[in-house]
């Protein structure tokens, strides 16, 4: 089949007195997010056909991998119960169905089941279905949910009467996914999307009232920030957060205030973040002010506008990073990371006695949360690369963990056959943690094992070292599965994130290359025996490192990759761009322009050999637009000097997160694995 080749159309513009040429700019449809241009559709379909042509002879292998992945999933399964008042809520799946079924039982878990929402019914006849948020009214008679049928993240609010089994006429389109019931009034809070698909308003809808009469509760004008809403676990407050990449501020609305007066807890301060929970008569506030690893202070709920946060409750720990916290009526749940490893502490609010929950593994994921504020229901989610997910209930008084649910692997899985290791790679003046998984019987440590290396490294997101179905398929074929905990995430603390932003972004790429070199040096693998993978901002990582050190890698996979960084950050009409000035910098400023241009993958494609490459995109993706991947692939085809395979697959029916159905999702995962084993000849 003829290799696709995109037309080159001259397009030039000037920024900071420098002329930029972008001959593939035409691949952005001027009517986006409505992609109508037949030339663009034709090109994307041509690339899809080329990709399909590559995979067609591998269909039997793809079926094998798909069935293998499917065999590790308990198809008819049920979540643990969560108690809300006199109801026990849960979700379950059925063997032959793609989507969850949400249910509840009244008074007892042995009572009759009531299905409150079967997403399979919603999805009938749809190519994509995503229920963003689902919540019952305070009296448990109404179900409100938000749903997206295209992947463009424009949700529709729908309300269903659980008694009459009828939909209310109340329906609101083009909103964000989050919806919050008022505890006292008959209505809900929601956030409409503006023309740039940003959330800059909080509205309140009274049931039965025409949407045009919805009440504006709060609004911001600064595009550097977006709004985030939440309800306190105590159900006494609505919190509205003005959220940015370098600072935030939070407003509180009392649930018993019919005037919806939003009171500012503390004004925005550059580089200061805080998070607020409520209990009793106090706000508990996690903040990094004078505490780089965060501390918790207490502020009186009736006297929080004095801007004084002197009442320390949990002191700053210089060696441990307080990543998140939550509250029940009697306990404070603290999620720390100690040198990148989770550490959970539970503290009594009455006497400040403290208990630490320990796990023996060398590298794992564990997170404490509560599903019932009043009843002090404390749960721990635990997993590692070699241990399927386990959900525990924790009893503080007896310091006991009770298993509520263990992820079942129907085809069988013995953790003792696998080994999890943690090594460190030297990068500049830091040591980068690297987590590895391999099957003991297939690991040689002589450099011959191939490696699958994953990274992200942006927005302060730490990649969890949790059980991954696809990882097992790879290590069972002799691969070493590796996660690099590079700077740009907050794996080792908030400073780990901040040290790879703005004019230091290249540290993310240096750390990833250092991890690759450490794996080679210590004989876990060898040069040109590594496949690397990343998605979204992790796709930027992949694009940057294959520009700089392509000889290290045999193959690369980039999902919805953020690779056209310079052009995207110059375009303030895109949904995320203004807010991300505080992550990457504003390229309209000369210093940031030069720096971003020096690493933006699309702008730095070279005439050189590249690894085999598989790239995916979503046509309706509002976060990383489809044309970033399309332009990048077109330029790579033009410039690269090798004959290695280069594939682009654009999902014409979904957005940033790929397929919505679990079986379609498994097929996409199977594509990745088949691509890898095909390139490696396994």
N, C-alpha and C positions, 0 to 999 in steps of 0.2 A: 504494500500500500504506500502511496506517495506521502512523504512526510509533510504535514501542514506547514505553510509559510504565510505569515500575516503580511499584508501590504504595508509599505512604509509611506506615510504621508507627512510631508514637511509641516512641522509645528514648532514655532519658536516663541519664547517669551523672555523677558528680562526681569531679574530679581537682584537687588543690591548691585546694580550696574554689571551684572554677569548674565550673558545670554545662555539660556538653556534650550537644548534641542530635544524634543520628545516625539519621535516619529511614529510611536504607537499610541499616542494620545487619543486617536479616533476610536479606540476600543471602549472608551467611556461613553455610554449613551447620554446625550444631553438631556433626555427626559427621565434619567434615573431619579427615583427607584423604579420607574416603569421602563423596562428595557424593550424597545420596540424596533430599533434599527435592524432591518433585515440583514445588512452586511455583518453586523456584530453577531446576531443569532447564527448566521451561516458559519462564521468562523468558529464560534464556540462548539457548534454541532460537528464541524469538521474535526476539531480536536477530540471531541468525545468519540467519534467514530474511529479515529486513529487509536485511541486508548482501548476501545472495545476490541479492535482488531488485534491488539497485543494480548489481551486477556483471553480471547476466544479459544485458542489452542490449550489454554491452561484451565479450562472450565472444570474438568474432572478434578484437578488439584484444588481449585477453589471450592468445589462442592465438598471435598474431603475436609478442608480446613473449616468451612462453615459448619459442617456436622460435628466436627471436633469441638469447636467453640460452643455450639449449641448444647453438646452433651455435658458441658460443665455448668450449665444453668438449670436450676430446678424450675421447670417451666410452669408448674402449678405450685405456687408458693404464697406465703402470707407474711406480712410484716407483724412485729409485735403490736399489742394494743397500746393505745394512749388514752388515758381517761380524761374526759372533760365533763365536769358536773356528773350527771348520772349516765353518761354515754361512754362507750368504749369504741374508739375509732381505729380503723386499720385499712390497709389496702391489700389486695391479692391479685394474682395473675392466674390465668387459665392456660392450659397446655398449648392450645393452638391459636392463642390470641396475642396480638402485638402490644396491647396497651393495658395499664392497670385498671382495676375495678375498685372504687372507693366505697367502703361499707362502714356500718356501725351496728352495735348491739346496745339495747337499753338495759340498764340496771346490772347486768351480769354478762360475763364473757360466754356463758352457756346459753344466753338468750337467743332468740331468732335473729337471723341476719337481715339487715335492711341495706339494700344497695342505694347509695346516695348519688353516685355518678359512675356510669360505665363508659370509659373513654373510648372503648371499641365501638360503641353506638355512635358517639360523636364523630368518630373518624371514618365511619362508613362512607365510601365513595370519595374520600379525600386522600390526596397523595402525601399530605403532611398534616399533623395535628400535634399541638403542644399546649397542654393545660399549664398555664404559668403559675397560677395561684388558686387555691381552693380553700374556702372558709365558711363555716356555718355561723348563723346569727347567734347572738347571746342566748336566745331562748331555744335554739337548736331547731327551729321550724323552717328556716330558709337556708338554702345553699347558694352562695355566690362564688362564681369562678370566672377567671379570665382565660381566653383561648385564642390561639393564633393558628390559622390554617395555611399560611404561606411560608413561614420562616423569616418574615421581615420584621418580626417583633412588634407589630402593631396589633395589640390585643383588643378583644371585645369582651365587655363585662356582661354576664348573663346571670339571672337570679331565678332559682327554681324553688317552688313551694313543695317541701317534702311531705306535707300532709295531703294536699290535693293532687300532688304529682303533676303540676302544671307550671309552665314558665310565666313569670310576671312580665308585664309589658315593658318594664324597665330594662333597657339595653343601651349600652354606651360603647361606641366604637373609637378606635384610634387612641388607646390608652396604654400606659405601661402595665406590666403584669400585676403589680402589687395592689391589693384592695384590702381595706380594713373596716370592719364593722364598728360602729359606735356602740358603746355598751348601754347607753340609756335611750338614745334617739333612734327612730326608725330610719336608718340610712347608713351610708358608707362613704369613706374617704377614698379618692382615687387620684391619679395624676394623668392628665391628658398629654399627648405628644404634640409638640409644636411643629411648625413647618420643617424644621431641621431634625425632627424625630428626637428632640430632647425633652426632658421632664423639667419644666420650669414653673409649674403651678401645682398646687394641691386644691382639689375641689371637694365639695360635699354634696352628695345626692340624697335627697329625701325620697323614700319609697313612694311611688305613685305620682310623683311630681314630674312634669316635663323636664327633660334634660337641659333645656334652655334656661331654666330657672335654678340650676345648680349654683351653689354658693361658693365663691372664690374665698378660700381660706388663707392662702399664702402664695406669694409669687416672688421670683427673683428675675433680674434683668441681665446679670453678669453671665455670659456664656462660658466662662471659665469653670462654672460650677453647675452641678445638677442636684435635684432634690431626691432624698431618700426618706421614706416614712416607715414608722414602726409603732407598735403598741407595747407599752410596758407589760412585763409578765404579771405585774400586780393588777393590770387592766384599769389603772387609775389615770393613765396619761397616753396621749398620742405624741410621739416625738417626730419633729420634722428636721432633717439634717440637710444643711447646705454643704455639699460634699465636693471637695476638690482634691487634686493630687498633691498639694503641698500644705493644706490646712482645711479645717472644717469648723462649723459652728452649728449648734443644736438649739431648737426651740421646743418648748413644752406647752401642750394644751391640756388643761384638766378635763377629764371626761365629764365632769359635772358642770362645766362652763358652757352654757348654751350659746354664748356669744363667740365661742371658738377663739378666744384671745391667745395668740401665740406669744409666749414670753421667752426671750433670749436667755439661755442659761449662761453663756459666756461669749463675748465677741470673738470673731475670727482673729487669730494671731498667726502670722506666717511661720510655717514649719511646726506648728503645734496642732496635734490631733487629740480629740477626746471622744469617749463613748459613755453613754449615760444609761443607767438602770435605776429602777425605783423599788423601794421597799420601805414599809412603815411610813415614817415622816421624813425620809431622807432620799436624796439622790446619791447613788454610788457612781463615781466618775473615774474611769481609767484615762490617764493622760500621760503624755511624754514631756510635759513641762518640767524642766529641771530633773528629768528622769528618762534617760535615753531608752531604757528598757521598759518603761512605763511603770506607774504606781497607781494605787487606788486611793482616792480621797472621798470624804463624805461631806455633803452640803445639805443644809436644812431645806426642805422643799418649799418652805415659806420665806426663805431668806437667801435665795441663790443669786440675786441680782447685784450683790455687793462685790462680785468678782474676786473674792478671797477664797482660795482653796488651800487652807492651812491645816485642815483636820485630816491628817494622814491616817488611813485605815490599813492598807497593805503597803509596806515600805518598798521603795525601789531596790531591786536586786541587781547589782552591777554584773553578775555572771549569768543571770537567767532572764530570758525575754518573755514578758507577759503578753502573749499574742491575743488572748481574748478572755472574757469572763462572762458569767451569767449568775442569776440569783434565783433562789427559791425563798419561801417564807422564812426559813431558818438557817439557810446555808449560802455561802459564797463559793462558786465553782471557778477555779482558776486554771487556765490552760497556758502553761509555760512551755518554752523550748530551752533546753539546757544543752549547749553545743550542738544544736540542731535536733536533738532527741526530745520527744514530747515528755513533759512532766506535769502531772495533774495533782493539784492540791485542793482539798475541800476544807473550808473554814467555817466554824460555827459563828453565827452573827451574835449569839448571846455572850459567849465567853472567849471568843477568838481562838479556841482550841483548833488545832490544825492536824489533818491527816494527809499523808502522801500516798497516792496510788502508783505502785510500781509494776513494771512489766519486765521480764528477763531478757527480751530479745535485744540484739545489738543495734537494730534499726527497725523502726515501726511507726505506725500512725495511731494515735489515741486522742480522743476528744471527749470532754465532759460536757453534758448539757442536761436540761431538765424539760420534761414534757408536762409537768403539773406543778405549778408554783405553790398552791395551797398545801398539797400533800407531799411536798419535798421529794418528788420522784426524780432521782438522780440516775442518769444513764451514761455509760461509757461506750463509745464506738471504738473498736480496736481492730487493727489489721496489720499485716506485714506482707512483703512480697512473697513470702513462703507460707503465710497462714491466712486462710479465708476470713472474711469479716465476722466478728463476734460482737454482739450487743449484750452488755452487762447492766444489771441493776445494782446500785451501790447503797449499802446500809451504813450510814456514818456511825451510828451508835455501836454496832458490832464490828465495824471495819471489815465488812464482807462484800465480796462481789458474787452475784448470782447470775448465771447465764440465762438470758432471755431468748436468744436466738443465735445459732451458728450457721453461717452460709454453707449450705449443703452443695457438694460437688457430686452430682449423680454418677458421673463416669468414674469417680474415685480419685482421691488425691492424698498422698502421704507426704506431709511436710518434712519428714526425716530424709527423704530422697534429695532434698534441695538444701543449698547453703546460701545464707545472706551474709555478705561481708560489707565492711565500710572501710574505705581507704581515703587518703587525702592527697590532693594534687597541689603542687606548688605553683602559684600564679602571682607574679609580682611579689608582694610581701605578705600574702595571705595563703592559708591552706584551705582548699576547696573540698568540702566533703563529697564523696562519691559512693553511692550505694549500689551494690552488685547482687545479682541473683544468678545462680547456675545450678544445673543438675550435677550432683557429685559424680555420678558414673560416667558423665560425658565431658567433664572438665579436665583439661590436661595441664594447664598453665605452662605451656611451652610456646605460646604465641600463635598456635594454630586455630584456637577457637575464634569464630567470628563474634563480633559484639554489636548489640543494638544499644545505641546511646541516645537518651532522651534528655531534653532540656527546655527551659522556658526563660526565666531570668528577667522578668519585668513586673511592674505594678506591685511589688512587694508580695507576690504570690509564691508560696513555698509548695513545690510539687510533693504531694503525699506519697509515702512509700507503702502503698496499700496493695492488696492482692489484685492482680490484673490477669484476666482470662487469657488475653493474647500473649502475655509474657510467658505463660506456661507453654503455649504452643511453640514459642521460639526456643526456650531453654531445653525443651524436650527434643529439639533438633540440633543441639550442640551450641547454641548461642549463649553468650553471657548477656543478660539484660541489665542495663546500667542507667541510673539516674544521676545526673550531675547537678548538685545543689549550688548553682552559680550565683554570683552577685547580681542584684536586680530583683531577686526574690528576697524574702525576709527569713530564710532558713536559719540563719545564725543571729537574727535580731534585726531591729529596724534599721540599724546602721548598715547592715548587709545590703538592704534595699537602697538606701540613700547614696551609698558609695558608688552605685552604677547607674546614675541618672544624668540627665543633661549632658555636660561636657565630659562626663566620665563613662558614657554608655559603652564604650568599647571594652571596658573591663568585663562585661558580660561575655563577650566573644572570646576574650583572652582566657577567661576561666574555663570555657568549654573546650578550647583548644588544649589548654593545660591538662584537663581531665583526659582528653584523647591521648595525649602524649604519655601521661602516667600509666594508662592502661597498656600502652605499647611497651613502655620501659619495664613494667613489672610483669610482662609476659602473659597478661590476660588475653592479649590479641597481638596483631601486628599491623603495620601500615597497610592501607588499602584493603583492610579486612573488617571495616566498621561501616555500619549503616546508621545514619543519624536521623532523628525525627523531632519535629516540633510543629506546633500549630499556633496561628494568630501571631502574637508577638514572638512566640517561639519559632514561627516561620521566618521572622526577621533574623533571628539567631542562625537558623539554617542557611539562609541566603548569604549572610555576612561571612560565615566561616568557610563556605565552599568557594567564595570569592578569594579568600585569603590563603586557605590551606587545602586546596582540593585533593592533593595527593594523599592526604590522610584517610580519605573516605572512599569506599567502593560504591555506596549508594546513599541517597538522601530522600526523605519524604517530608513534604511541607504541606500542611493542611491549612486552608484559608490564610495564606501567609501575608503578613504585613510587610511587604517588600518594597513598595513604592513610597517610602517614608517621606522623602522631600516633597513630592507633589501633593501627597495627602495632607501633610502639615501646612502646606501653603494654601489649602482650600478650606476656608472657614465655613463653607456651606455644608460640609459633611457633618454628620451627627456628633462625632467624638472629637473633632479637631481642636476647637478652642480649649476645651477642658484639658486636653493632652499637652498643651503648651507647658504645663507644670510637670510633665513627665519627660518630654524630649527636648523642650525649648521651642521658641517661636522662630522659624527660619526667616522671617522678615527682618530679624536682627542679624547683622552680618556675621557675628561670631557663631551663632547657632546654625546659620545657613551653611557656613563652610564645614562645620563639624558634621552635621547631619548628611550633607552631600558626600562627605568622605567615607561614610559607612553604609548609606542607603543601598541595599542589594541591587535594586534595579539600575541605579546610577553607576554602579561599579562592576557590572558584568564585563568580563575581559575576554580577549582572544586567547583562550587556554583550554586545556582539558578539564572537564567537569565530571563528577560522579554520575552514575545513572540516577535519574530523578523522576519522582512521581509527585505531582502537584494536584491539589484539589481546591475547588472554590464552590461557593453557593450563589446562585444568581440573585437571590433576594436578600443576601447578607447585608445588614445595615452597619455592621461593625468594621469588617474588612471587605471592601467592595470587590466584586468579581474581577474588575479590570486590573487589579493589582497583580493577581496571578497570571491573567491572560497576557498583559504587557511584558511581565518578567519572562514568561516562557517564550514569547515571540522573540525577545531580545537574546535570550540564551540560544535559541535555534540559529539566530543570525551570527552570533559571535563564537560559539564554542567550536573547538578544533577537533573534538573526539567524535567517535561514532556510537557512544553510549546512548542508551535509550532515554528519551525525555517525553514524559506523558503529562497531559493536562486533562483532568476530569472536572467539568463544571456540572454540579447538580442543578438542574433547571427547575426543581420543585422544592428547594429548601434553602436555608440561610446559613448562619455562622456555625451552627452546632450539628450540621449534617442531618441524616435521616432521623425521623422521629420514632418510627416503629422499632421494637427491639430486634426483630428478625432482619429488617433492612440495615440496621446498625451493625449487626453481626456480619452481614455481607460486605459492608464497607471495611470492617476490620479484617475480614478474610482477604479482600483485595490487597491490603497492606502486606499481609504475610506472604501471599502468593507472589507479589512483586519482589519481595526480599529474597525468598528462596529461589525464585527464577534467576535473579541477578547473581546470586551466590552459587548457583548450580547445585543446590541441595535437593 
